């Protein structure tokens, strides 16, 4: 039995908690892009609530593209500050990864879908001129703003102010209980956030696949705020389980535990497509 005066659990890893995570550039880009997309989604939902129905249907996509481009400053600022706090030096590479991570993933999916639409002679295929316009927006807006954000973030908010000194030698991680295993935390972490948006996802998919208009944006905003709060709580609880088990490699697990919600949403989308559409 451990006495109250002994150091155990999270107290044992105070010298490793603020150690730089693996793949620091990629994590910084993910965090910055996530903050950018969260802010964009929140503003777009507010815009959809206040705009007229006719205006909303014709301009929401343009507003989303504009807000994403402007939000590149926010992504670069947070990614640059996080990267510098943990001792990152290759900030030029960070700029390219942060500015190109989400556009590259989205463009890959859109190109595949567009080629299939062209092969089927569909009128929904995106014109080549529109693709060039989007590329120009990335080159002359997204990339420069991300660069500006990274420079500001690393110079204004990049100072490491950790309350504990990081030890030179990483502490060995002991054997973990099944519920504290990172893979188990990641697998189970997304269930609660997905449960908070399950009903809303049903109505969104129903309006999408049945070609109906969706107008309940006030309820969507409420569900979105609940999702943000629940996701943050899941990350905090996941970090607590890891540190209490003397596992100081908490960064990626805390990120992926809440991020696994996207996996459950994807699986539900596949199920809805084959079972309901």
N, C-alpha and C positions, 0 to 999 in steps of 0.2 A: 504494500500500500504506500502511496505517495503522501508525504506530509505536506501541510500547507506551505511550509517554507521552502520546499524543494522547487527547482525549476524543471518543468516538464511541459510537454505539448508545445504550444506556440512560443513559449518563452525560450525554448532551446534554439530556435531558428531566427532570433532577432538579428543576428549578424549576416543572415543570408536572404532576408525578406526582400531587400532592395537590390539584389544582384540582377544584372542585366539579363533579360530573357533571351532565349535562343531566337535566331532570325529576327533581330531587332528591327531591321529595315521593313520587313514585311508586316510585322505587328504594328509598327508606327503608321504605316500606310493604311492598314485595316482600320485602326482606331480613328485616324483622321477622316477617312472616307465614310466610315459609319456615322460620325458626328455630322458630316456634311449631308448625308442622305436623310438623317433624322430631322435636321433642321428644314431641309427642303420639303419633306413629307408633311411636316407640321404646318408650314406656310401654305402649301398647296391645298391642304384640307380646309384651312381657314378661308382661302380664296374661293374654294368651291362652295363654302357655306354662304359667303356674302355675295357672290356673283350671280347674275341672272342665269337662268337655265341655258338660254341660247348662247350667251357669251361663254359659259363654262364649257359647253360641249366643243366649241370651236377653238378655244384658246388655252385650255388646261395644259395640253402638251407643250405649247410654246412657253407658257409660264414655268413649267417644270424644267425645261431646257435652260431657260434664262436663270432661274434660281440655282440650278446645279452649277452653272458656270460661275456665277457670283460667289456661291458657297465654296469655291475652290480656295479662296483666301482662308476660310475657317479650317478646311481640311489641312492645308499646308501649315497653318499656324500651330494647330494641335500636334500634328505629326512631327513638325520640327522641334517643338518644345519637348515632347516625350522622348524623341530620338536623342536629343542633346543631353537631357537629364541622365540618361543611362550611358553616356560616354560615346555615342555614335559620332564618327568622324566623316563618313562618306555621305555628306548631305546632298551632293549633286545627284547621286543615285537615288536618294530618297525622293527627290523632286520628281524624277521620271516615274518611279514606282507609284507614288501617291497620285500623280495626275493621270496615269495611264492604266491603273489597276481596274477600276470599274468600267471605264470606257472600252477597254480591250475585251473584257468578259462580255459586256452587253453587245458590242459590235460583232463578236464571234457568233453569238446566238442569232442576232438579226440577219447577218449575212447568210447563215445556213437557211433560215426561214425564207429569206428573200430569194435565194437561188431555187428553192423548192417552189415558190410562188411563180417565178419566171418559167420554170419547167412545166408548170401546169397552166401557163398562160392566164394567170390570175391578174385581175385589175388591182389587187391589193399590193402588188410589188412596189417597192420603194424606188423612185426614179434615181438615176445616177447623179443628177444635179443635187438632190437632197443629201446624198451621201457626201458629196464634195463640200456642201455647206456645213454639215456637221463636223467634218474633218477640219475645216477652216476655223470653226468655233473652238475646237480643242487646241489648235496650234496658236491662235492669236488671242485667246481669252483664257481657257482653262489652264494651260501650261504656264503662261506668264503670271497669272494670279496665284497659282500654287507656288511658284518660285518666290513670289513676294511674301506669301504667307510663311513659308519655311524660313526665309531670311529673318523675318520679324520674330517668329516663334523661337528660333535658336538664339537670338540675341537678347530678346526681352524676357522670355520665360524659360530659358534653357538651363538656368542655374540649378544644380542639384542641391536640394535642401532636405535631404533625408534625415529623420531623427536618429537613426542608428547607423553606425559605421559598418561598412561591408567588409567581412573578413577576407583574407587573402586566399584561403583554402576552403572550397565549398564543403559543407557538412554532408556526411553520408546519409542518405534517406533510408530509414528503417523499413521493415516489411509493413505493408499497409493492410488494414482490414478491407473487406470487400466493398463496403459502402464508401470508403475513402479512396478507392482506386480511381485514378483520373478518367479512365475509359468509362467506368460506371457513372461517375459524376456527369460526364459529358452526355452520356446516353439518356440519363434520367432528368438532366437539368432543363431540357427543352419542353418537357411535358406540361409543366405548370403554365409557362407563358403561352403555349399553344392552346391550352384549355381556356385561357382568358379571351382568346380571339376566335375560338372555334365557330361560334354562332355567326359572328360577323363574316367570317370567311365563307360560310355556307351561302349567305345572301349575296355576297360579291360574286361568287362562282355562278350562282343561279342567274343573276342579272347578266353576267358575261356570256354564258353559254346559251341562254334563252333570248339573247339580243334585246334585253330590256334596259331601260335607263335606270341608273342608280341615283337616288336623291337624298338618302338618309345620311348626309355628311356630318350632321351634328352628333349622331350616335357613333359614327366612325371616329370622330375626334375623341370622344370619351373612351372608346375601346383602345385607340392608339395611346392615349395617356396611361391607361391601365397597363397596357403592354410594356411601356417604358418603365413603369414603376416595378412591375413584377420581374422584368428582366434584370433590373438593377439589384433587386433583392436576391434573385437566384445567384448572381455573380458574387454577392457578399457572402451568402451562405456557403457556396462552393469554396470560396477562399478560406473561410473559417474551418471547414472540414479538413482541407489540405494542411493548413498551418497547425491545427490541433493534432494532426497526425505526423508532425515534424517533417512535412514535405514543403520545401521552400520554392519549388517550381510551380508556382500558382498562376503565373500570368496567362499562359496559353489555356490552361484548364478553365480559369474563370471566364475567358473570352469565348471559348468553344462551348461551355456549358449553356450559356444563354444563347449563343449563336446556333446551337443545334435546333432551336425552334424553327429555323428556316428549313431544316431537313424534314421535320414533321409537316410543315406547310406544303412542301413539295410532294411528299407521299400522299397527303390528303388531296392535292390537286390531281395527281395521277388516278387515285381512287374515284374521285368525282367524275373525271373525264370518261372512265370506262364504265362506271356503274350508274351514273345519273345523266350524263349528257346524251 
